[in-house]
């Protein structure tokens, strides 16, 4: 299983204080996203399809440009999410390993 998120190049703030604030805001977004993902994955009563759908909706919120991110989860040959998601150079991809 793997997931992909498409995002554009990063931008930075002007001064040192702005950079620090910007960085802290980005980390807060990432942490909130991780908490939401943990909450979704902790719900053992949720059907697998609904779990994956919720993950697809949640993952962009932790990225710099969530409004333009596209997420898809690929399990073997099955694609869940945006099937027309192109495969550009601006792609984050990670394999998800499940424990038995």
Secondary structure by P-SEA (a helix, b strand, c coil): cbbbbbbcbbbbbccaaaaaaaaaaaaaaaaaaaaaaaaaaacccccaaaaaaaaaacccccccccccbbbbbbccccccccccccccccbbbbbbbbcc
